[in-house]
Amino acid sequence: MRIVVVDDNPMNVTVVHEILKRAGYTNIVAASSGMELFGLLGLSPDGQQDTDAAGDDYGIDLILMDMMMPGVDGISACRAIYQTERLRDIPIIMVTAIGDSKKLAEALDAGAIDYVTKPINRIELLARIRVALRLKEQKDWHKVRDRRVREELQLAREVQSAVLPQPLVEEGIRIGAIFRPSEELSGDLYAWHKIDEHRYGVAVIDAMGHGISSSLVCMFIASVLKDAMTKLVDPQLVALELNRRSQQLQFADQLIQYYFTALYMVVDVKQRQVEYVNAGHPAGMLIRAGGEVETFAQGGIAIGMFDNIQVQKHTVQIGEGDRIVLVTDGIFDLVGAEEDDEDQLQQLKALLQPYGSHIAQDQLEEELFRTDDSNRQDDRCLVVVDIL
């Protein structure tokens, strides 16, 4: 417990030091001016941040500061401390002989949390110190907890990223993804898996919500999806299995329901055919080698909402040079956030039309995100499948 007493009058420092010592506070440091206090805190003489001291509050738990001092007065010192991010959680109690309410209000506005008046009342001073130290202890606890949460979120993001597949290039097919999560953790998921020598399962999924809950749903889906792709293969069966397993996520609290939209397809490069199901997900698009854009079927019920759902399988023929694009709804915000769904779909089709399989994926990504803002509220996910 380290307390700094700041006063240009040595007698005042001695009195406060003795009060604190008799109350059991032993780690007490004295400073005779605001400038000397800046030195203790690692601030420059003008009260600016010292970059070498970034993130360090020097273990100070409380500052008792005289309001009227030559040079840097208490209010100016308080303001400089509060404006320094690494120091602003240190509670400051102003000690003053001034009864001017405007000055006291100015000190509180500058960042002080409390004040005591001279001559100092020992009981009052110690009571206010106890309150201030409890506040500092709570803030320190929250800072440690927040740091741990950030570290755990970073680890969770790395684990989630490790689940996502690497780009695939094999004879007759190339699969890649453009992915930009809105937060540390994403509610979007994409996956692909080689089923046999000429068939590939590809899925894009968008879980309800954002953050930790939706990312955990995605991790659960990812664990189920790979097994379903290889064992069941058929898109209808895979969707039904995902729905069956998603019912395990439903809890006693009926107000909480986890569901997700999905588009799952099987690409057969030998038969030049795609079979797919759409469970409430945005339509996929097929950019033909000649440039025209065809839209996959929409419709269907999101997975996880009901015990039994009906899913319809669709089939489309593909050819050399075709490009299949699957998206989550965050992509549509890039082409017109205020438009209705049909208008957004048409605008996205117009944007994608020039970008067939002969255009590199990084060029497509650059064009898509050319006007994206940093305050996006949704994950952005786009999967590209090129038929070679």
C-alpha positions as CSV (number, residue, x, y, z in Angstrom):
1,M,0.0,0.0,0.0
2,R,1.9,3.1,-1.2
3,I,0.6,6.6,-0.5
4,V,2.1,9.8,-1.9
5,V,1.7,13.0,0.2
6,V,2.2,16.2,-1.9
7,D,2.5,19.6,-0.1
8,D,5.0,22.4,-0.3
9,N,4.7,22.9,3.5
10,P,7.0,20.5,5.4
11,M,4.9,20.8,8.5
12,N,1.7,19.7,6.7
13,V,3.6,16.7,5.3
14,T,4.8,15.8,8.8
15,V,1.3,15.9,10.2
16,V,-0.3,13.8,7.5
17,H,2.6,11.4,7.6
18,E,2.2,10.9,11.4
19,I,-1.6,10.4,11.0
20,L,-1.1,7.7,8.4
21,K,1.8,6.0,10.3
22,R,-0.3,5.7,13.4
23,A,-3.2,4.3,11.3
24,G,-0.9,1.5,10.1
25,Y,0.1,2.9,6.7
26,T,3.9,2.6,6.5
27,N,4.8,3.0,2.8
28,I,4.5,6.7,2.5
29,V,6.3,8.9,0.0
30,A,6.5,12.7,0.2
31,A,6.7,15.3,-2.6
32,S,7.1,19.0,-2.1
33,S,5.6,20.1,-5.4
34,G,3.6,19.1,-8.4
35,M,6.8,19.0,-10.4
36,E,8.4,16.5,-7.9
37,L,5.2,14.4,-8.1
38,F,5.6,14.3,-11.9
39,G,9.1,12.9,-11.4
40,L,7.7,10.2,-9.1
41,L,5.1,9.3,-11.7
42,G,7.4,9.3,-14.7
43,L,5.8,12.4,-16.3
44,S,7.8,15.0,-18.1
45,P,8.0,18.5,-16.4
46,D,5.1,19.7,-18.5
47,G,3.0,16.8,-17.3
48,Q,3.1,14.8,-20.6
49,Q,3.3,11.1,-21.0
50,D,6.7,9.5,-20.7
51,T,6.7,6.8,-23.3
52,D,9.4,4.8,-21.4
53,A,6.9,4.5,-18.5
54,A,3.9,3.4,-20.5
55,G,1.7,1.0,-18.6
56,D,3.4,1.6,-15.3
57,D,1.7,3.3,-12.3
58,Y,4.8,2.8,-10.0
59,G,2.6,0.9,-7.5
60,I,1.0,4.1,-6.2
61,D,-2.4,3.4,-4.6
62,L,-3.4,7.0,-3.4
63,I,-2.3,10.6,-3.8
64,L,-3.0,13.2,-1.1
65,M,-2.3,16.5,-2.7
66,D,-2.4,20.1,-1.6
67,M,-4.4,22.3,-3.9
68,M,-2.3,25.5,-3.6
69,M,1.3,25.0,-4.5
70,P,3.9,27.2,-6.4
71,G,4.7,26.3,-10.0
72,V,2.4,23.3,-10.8
73,D,-0.6,23.6,-8.5
74,G,-2.7,20.7,-7.3
75,I,-5.5,21.1,-9.9
76,S,-3.0,21.3,-12.8
77,A,-1.2,18.2,-11.5
78,C,-4.5,16.4,-11.0
79,R,-5.5,17.2,-14.6
80,A,-2.2,15.9,-16.0
81,I,-2.5,12.7,-14.1
82,Y,-6.1,12.0,-15.1
83,Q,-5.3,12.7,-18.7
84,T,-2.5,10.0,-18.6
85,E,-4.2,6.7,-19.2
86,R,-1.8,4.6,-17.2
87,L,-2.3,6.9,-14.1
88,R,-5.9,7.9,-14.2
89,D,-7.0,5.0,-11.9
90,I,-4.9,6.4,-9.0
91,P,-7.4,8.1,-6.6
92,I,-6.5,11.6,-5.7
93,I,-7.8,13.4,-2.6
94,M,-7.3,17.1,-2.5
95,V,-6.2,18.7,0.7
96,T,-7.1,22.4,0.9
97,A,-7.7,25.3,3.1
98,I,-9.8,27.0,0.5
99,G,-13.6,27.0,1.0
100,D,-14.3,28.2,-2.5
101,S,-16.8,25.8,-4.0
102,K,-15.9,26.7,-7.5
103,K,-12.2,25.7,-6.9
104,L,-13.3,22.5,-5.3
105,A,-15.6,21.8,-8.2
106,E,-12.7,22.5,-10.6
107,A,-10.5,20.0,-8.7
108,L,-13.2,17.3,-8.9
109,D,-13.6,18.0,-12.6
110,A,-9.9,17.7,-13.1
111,G,-10.0,14.1,-11.8
112,A,-9.9,14.3,-8.0
113,I,-12.3,11.9,-6.3
114,D,-12.6,13.6,-3.0
115,Y,-11.2,16.4,-0.8
116,V,-10.5,17.2,2.9
117,T,-10.2,20.7,4.4
118,K,-7.5,22.1,6.6
119,P,-7.1,22.0,9.5
120,I,-7.2,18.2,8.9
121,N,-9.6,16.2,10.9
122,R,-7.9,12.8,11.5
123,I,-11.0,10.7,11.6
124,E,-12.4,12.3,8.5
125,L,-9.1,12.0,6.6
126,L,-8.7,8.3,7.4
127,A,-12.4,7.5,6.5
128,R,-11.9,9.2,3.1
129,I,-8.6,7.3,2.6
130,R,-10.3,4.0,3.3
131,V,-13.0,4.7,0.7
132,A,-10.4,5.8,-1.9
133,L,-8.3,2.7,-1.3
134,R,-11.3,0.4,-1.7
135,L,-12.1,2.1,-5.0
136,K,-8.5,1.6,-6.1
137,E,-8.6,-2.1,-5.1
138,Q,-11.8,-2.6,-7.1
139,K,-10.3,-0.9,-10.1
140,D,-7.2,-3.0,-9.9
141,W,-9.2,-6.2,-9.7
142,H,-11.2,-5.2,-12.8
143,K,-8.0,-4.4,-14.7
144,V,-6.5,-7.8,-13.9
145,R,-9.8,-9.5,-14.8
146,D,-10.1,-7.6,-18.1
147,R,-6.5,-8.4,-19.0
148,R,-7.2,-12.1,-18.4
149,V,-10.4,-11.9,-20.5
150,R,-8.5,-10.3,-23.3
151,E,-5.8,-13.0,-23.2
152,E,-8.4,-15.7,-23.2
153,L,-10.3,-14.1,-26.1
154,Q,-7.0,-13.9,-28.0
155,L,-6.4,-17.6,-27.4
156,A,-10.0,-18.4,-28.4
157,R,-9.5,-16.5,-31.6
158,E,-6.4,-18.4,-32.4
159,V,-8.1,-21.7,-31.7
160,Q,-11.1,-20.6,-33.9
161,S,-8.7,-19.6,-36.7
162,A,-6.9,-22.9,-36.5
163,V,-10.2,-24.7,-37.2
164,L,-10.7,-22.8,-40.5
165,P,-9.4,-24.7,-43.5
166,Q,-6.4,-23.6,-45.6
167,P,-6.8,-22.8,-49.3
168,L,-7.1,-25.9,-51.4
169,V,-5.8,-26.3,-55.0
170,E,-6.2,-29.6,-56.7
171,E,-6.8,-30.9,-60.2
172,G,-10.0,-29.3,-61.4
173,I,-10.8,-27.1,-58.4
174,R,-9.5,-24.2,-56.3
175,I,-11.1,-23.2,-53.0
176,G,-10.3,-20.1,-50.9
177,A,-12.0,-17.6,-48.5
178,I,-12.0,-14.0,-47.7
179,F,-12.8,-13.6,-44.0
180,R,-12.9,-10.5,-41.8
181,P,-14.5,-10.9,-38.3
182,S,-16.1,-7.9,-36.7
183,E,-14.9,-8.8,-33.2
184,E,-12.2,-10.9,-31.5
185,L,-14.5,-13.9,-32.1
186,S,-16.6,-14.6,-35.1
187,G,-20.1,-16.0,-35.6
188,D,-19.3,-17.0,-39.2
189,L,-17.8,-20.3,-40.2
190,Y,-16.6,-21.7,-43.5
191,A,-15.4,-25.2,-44.1
192,W,-14.5,-27.5,-47.0
193,H,-13.4,-31.1,-47.1
194,K,-12.4,-33.6,-49.8
195,I,-14.9,-36.4,-49.8
196,D,-13.3,-38.6,-52.5
197,E,-11.2,-38.3,-55.6
198,H,-13.7,-36.0,-57.4
199,R,-16.1,-34.6,-54.8
200,Y,-15.7,-31.8,-52.3
201,G,-18.0,-30.6,-49.5
202,V,-18.1,-26.8,-49.0
203,A,-20.1,-25.0,-46.3
204,V,-20.7,-21.4,-45.2
205,I,-22.5,-20.9,-41.9
206,D,-23.7,-17.8,-40.0
207,A,-24.5,-18.3,-36.3
208,M,-27.0,-16.1,-34.4
209,G,-25.4,-13.1,-32.7
210,H,-21.8,-12.2,-32.2
211,G,-18.9,-12.7,-29.7
212,I,-18.3,-15.6,-27.4
213,S,-21.7,-17.4,-27.6
214,S,-21.9,-17.4,-31.4
215,S,-18.2,-18.4,-31.7
216,L,-18.8,-21.4,-29.4
217,V,-21.8,-22.4,-31.5
218,C,-19.5,-22.2,-34.6
219,M,-16.9,-24.4,-32.9
220,F,-19.6,-27.0,-32.1
221,I,-20.8,-26.9,-35.7
222,A,-17.3,-27.3,-37.0
223,S,-16.8,-30.5,-34.9
224,V,-20.0,-31.9,-36.3
225,L,-19.7,-30.8,-39.9
226,K,-16.5,-32.6,-40.9
227,D,-17.9,-36.0,-39.7
228,A,-21.2,-35.3,-41.4
229,M,-19.5,-34.4,-44.7
230,T,-17.5,-37.6,-44.9
231,K,-20.1,-40.0,-43.6
232,L,-23.3,-38.7,-45.0
233,V,-22.1,-36.7,-48.1
234,D,-25.6,-35.9,-49.4
235,P,-26.4,-32.2,-48.7
236,Q,-29.9,-33.0,-47.4
237,L,-28.6,-35.6,-45.0
238,V,-25.9,-33.3,-43.8
239,A,-28.3,-30.4,-43.1
240,L,-30.7,-32.8,-41.2
241,E,-27.8,-34.1,-39.1
242,L,-26.7,-30.6,-38.3
243,N,-30.2,-29.8,-37.2
244,R,-30.4,-32.9,-35.1
245,R,-27.1,-32.2,-33.3
246,S,-27.9,-28.5,-32.9
247,Q,-30.9,-29.5,-30.7
248,Q,-28.2,-30.4,-28.1
249,L,-27.6,-26.7,-27.7
250,Q,-31.1,-25.9,-26.5
251,F,-31.3,-25.4,-22.7
252,A,-34.1,-25.2,-20.1
253,D,-34.3,-21.5,-20.5
254,Q,-36.7,-21.3,-23.5
255,L,-35.8,-17.6,-24.0
256,I,-32.4,-18.7,-25.3
257,Q,-32.3,-20.4,-28.6
258,Y,-29.2,-21.1,-30.7
259,Y,-29.7,-21.3,-34.5
260,F,-27.7,-20.7,-37.6
261,T,-28.1,-20.3,-41.3
262,A,-26.2,-22.5,-43.7
263,L,-25.5,-23.2,-47.3
264,Y,-23.8,-26.6,-47.9
265,M,-22.9,-28.0,-51.3
266,V,-21.1,-30.9,-52.8
267,V,-19.0,-30.0,-55.9
268,D,-18.4,-32.9,-58.3
269,V,-15.6,-31.9,-60.6
270,K,-15.9,-35.2,-62.6
271,Q,-19.6,-34.9,-63.2
272,R,-19.4,-31.1,-63.5
273,Q,-22.3,-30.8,-61.0
274,V,-23.1,-29.0,-57.8
275,E,-25.7,-30.3,-55.3
276,Y,-26.7,-27.9,-52.5
277,V,-29.1,-27.1,-49.8
278,N,-29.9,-23.6,-48.4
279,A,-31.1,-23.4,-44.8
280,G,-32.2,-19.7,-44.5
281,H,-28.8,-18.5,-45.8
282,P,-28.1,-15.8,-48.4
283,A,-28.1,-17.2,-52.0
284,G,-24.8,-18.3,-53.5
285,M,-23.8,-17.1,-56.9
286,L,-22.4,-18.8,-60.0
287,I,-20.2,-16.6,-62.2
288,R,-20.1,-18.3,-65.6
289,A,-16.9,-18.3,-67.6
290,G,-18.7,-16.1,-70.1
291,G,-19.4,-13.5,-67.4
292,E,-23.1,-14.0,-66.7
293,V,-24.1,-14.4,-63.0
294,E,-26.6,-17.0,-61.9
295,T,-28.1,-17.0,-58.4
296,F,-28.6,-20.1,-56.2
297,A,-32.0,-20.8,-54.7
298,Q,-32.9,-19.1,-51.5
299,G,-35.4,-20.2,-48.8
300,G,-35.5,-22.9,-46.1
301,I,-35.6,-22.7,-42.4
302,A,-32.5,-21.9,-40.3
303,I,-30.9,-24.9,-38.6
304,G,-31.6,-25.4,-34.9
305,M,-35.0,-23.6,-34.7
306,F,-37.2,-26.6,-34.8
307,D,-36.9,-30.3,-34.1
308,N,-37.9,-31.3,-37.6
309,I,-37.2,-29.2,-40.7
310,Q,-37.6,-29.7,-44.4
311,V,-34.7,-29.1,-46.7
312,Q,-34.7,-29.1,-50.4
313,K,-31.8,-30.2,-52.5
314,H,-30.9,-28.3,-55.7
315,T,-28.7,-29.2,-58.6
316,V,-26.8,-27.0,-61.0
317,Q,-24.4,-27.8,-63.8
318,I,-20.9,-26.2,-63.8
319,G,-18.2,-25.9,-66.4
320,E,-14.6,-25.0,-66.8
321,G,-13.8,-21.4,-65.8
322,D,-16.9,-21.1,-63.7
323,R,-16.6,-19.4,-60.2
324,I,-18.9,-20.2,-57.3
325,V,-19.2,-17.5,-54.6
326,L,-20.8,-18.1,-51.2
327,V,-21.3,-15.3,-48.7
328,T,-22.6,-14.4,-45.3
329,D,-25.0,-11.5,-44.9
330,G,-22.2,-9.2,-43.7
331,I,-21.0,-9.0,-47.3
332,F,-24.2,-7.4,-48.4
333,D,-23.5,-4.4,-46.1
334,L,-20.6,-3.5,-48.4
335,V,-22.9,-2.8,-51.3
336,G,-25.8,-0.9,-49.7
337,A,-26.6,-1.2,-46.0
338,E,-29.9,0.7,-46.4
339,E,-31.3,-1.2,-49.4
340,D,-33.7,-4.1,-49.2
341,D,-32.4,-7.7,-49.6
342,E,-33.3,-8.0,-53.3
343,D,-31.5,-4.7,-54.2
344,Q,-28.5,-5.7,-52.2
345,L,-28.4,-9.1,-54.1
346,Q,-28.5,-7.3,-57.4
347,Q,-25.8,-4.9,-56.5
348,L,-23.6,-7.7,-55.2
349,K,-24.1,-9.6,-58.5
350,A,-23.2,-6.5,-60.5
351,L,-20.1,-6.1,-58.4
352,L,-19.0,-9.7,-58.7
353,Q,-19.8,-10.1,-62.4
354,P,-16.4,-8.9,-63.7
355,Y,-14.6,-11.2,-61.3
356,G,-14.7,-14.6,-62.8
357,S,-12.1,-17.4,-62.1
358,H,-9.6,-15.6,-64.3
359,I,-9.4,-12.8,-61.7
360,A,-7.1,-13.4,-58.7
361,Q,-8.9,-13.7,-55.4
362,D,-6.8,-10.9,-53.8
363,Q,-8.1,-8.5,-56.5
364,L,-11.7,-9.5,-55.7
365,E,-10.9,-8.8,-52.0
366,E,-9.5,-5.4,-52.7
367,E,-12.5,-4.4,-54.7
368,L,-15.0,-5.7,-52.1
369,F,-13.4,-3.9,-49.2
370,R,-12.4,-0.8,-51.0
371,T,-15.2,1.2,-49.2
372,D,-15.5,-0.8,-46.0
373,D,-15.4,1.1,-42.8
374,S,-13.6,0.0,-39.6
375,N,-16.8,0.2,-37.5
376,R,-18.5,-2.8,-39.2
377,Q,-21.1,-4.5,-37.0
378,D,-21.1,-7.9,-38.7
379,D,-18.6,-10.5,-39.8
380,R,-17.6,-10.6,-43.4
381,C,-17.2,-14.0,-45.0
382,L,-16.9,-15.0,-48.7
383,V,-15.9,-18.4,-50.1
384,V,-14.7,-18.7,-53.7
385,V,-14.7,-22.0,-55.5
386,D,-13.1,-22.0,-59.0
387,I,-13.6,-24.8,-61.5
388,L,-10.4,-25.2,-63.3
